[in-house]
Amino acid sequence: MKFQNFIFIALLIFSSCINSEKKQKSTTNLNSKDILQYESSEIKAQMLRSWNAYKTYAWGKDVLLPLSKSGFNWYEHSLGISPIDAYSTLSVMGLKEEAKEIENYALKMNWDKDVYVQVFEVNIRILGGLLAIYDITKNPDVLSKAIDFGDRLLPAFNSPTGIPYHSVNLKTGKTSGNHGKGSGNIVNTAQAATYLFEFGILSYYSQNPKYYQAAKKATMAVFKRKSNIGFPGDLINVESGEWTNNWSYLQAGMDSYYEYLFKSNLLFPDPEIEKVWEYSIAKINQYYSDDYNGRQFYACVNMETGEIVKQSMSLYDAFFSAIQALHGDIENAENIMATWDWLWDKYGLLPTRYLYCEDKIEYGNSELNPEIIESAYYLHQITGKEKYLKMIQKYWSDIKSCCMNEIAFHAVSDVRTMKEKDYIATYFCAETLKYFYLASVNKDVFNFNEYVFNTEAHPFLKNNFKKENVKTYLGIK
Ligand code: DMJ
């Protein structure tokens, strides 16, 4: 073997060792001052790279598969979920050409599809995404698309309780308990009552209260079935209104129910919903909060007794510090953020679920979810403390080390091994990259105080919703 070839091979082996080391090691041992600051231009370039990968390998499909370089649809027909979900991120980044392309794409969508869709998921991503396009462009044809889509979701709310069925057929309006195939009529609390925000916006822009009123009926139907100590459970039968599981918590399955009780009031003050939020946040602080080994957690409790039934945290409930901070409860928001950051430092990414009393991972996968970045971003904006920006920089550095591939980013099947998974959720572009970017720009580019985000990180300008019209357009008494 020639000497040059030997050197070349040795270099290759050395660099692949470094890469595999990089894939497993978090930057957490570095001092925050050692972490390289990222520039907004870097995030923007990564968004563009991911978007172009979607266009090259999965255009027209719902989701990009980054390892196999292909795409797949959620249902039998594509709903264009990735583009519609990505629009507001491309737009806040000033990528006008790409945003315009999606606006035109959305206008060509025909919602008259014989397909059962999950009401919760398409509400936050498609309806939320379309409304975000309209909020920015004021293109009346986009609003017509949003109204058409909203009208196709409404039949789901025609249940005896007013709580929507799990799925609805976009063409026929028929409903179903489980993707059009199953028999049950059970939904979780987030699926039951995460509609006030998008349906409120749709009512406002269409000047038709029917959407907000349907969302409010569903929310109140959940709230009025609270237990004697004041909690909803996590699974409910939409026809009988009976709880089929009696756990209560902040994790996926209940998270956005609480999020919208608070956030919808920021755009659409409604005294009844505000009361529900104030009541609920007091109960959360009283019962969910769990101090363990000198750290603050929020546990799962029995809705009837308030007893802790599981000491776990899921990466979804990391959204809650953002809500607490926005609500003015900075102390709790900072305490729980410190807990999330501590968990990140253990693995260099958050596992989907962790049992804190056993120091054990229950589900090790990570889809590069946005919530921890979202909360650090809110805390940085609200407290002005630099440590939150440093956290965000660390999260970015870690995600780059473990999850970047030649075309985009990928999820991992276990944070202990950082084994690559051929998947990237639509919320990575819609939310995760957006929060990274917004954390790195100044107020002239994006003023946090002027917006409220839906649960899929689509930002809505507060000034677009005039207080004097809200009551009439939404039918608030
Ligand atoms: C998003 O789809 C939404 O934020 C939803 O409310 C729950 N979390 C995922 C991202 O983790």
Boltz pocket constraint, residues with backbone or C-beta under 6 A from the ligand:
constraints:
  - pocket:
      binder: B
      contacts: [[A, 124], [A, 256], [A, 316], [A, 369], [A, 370], [A, 371], [A, 427], [A, 455], [A, 456], [A, 457]]
      max_distance: 6.0
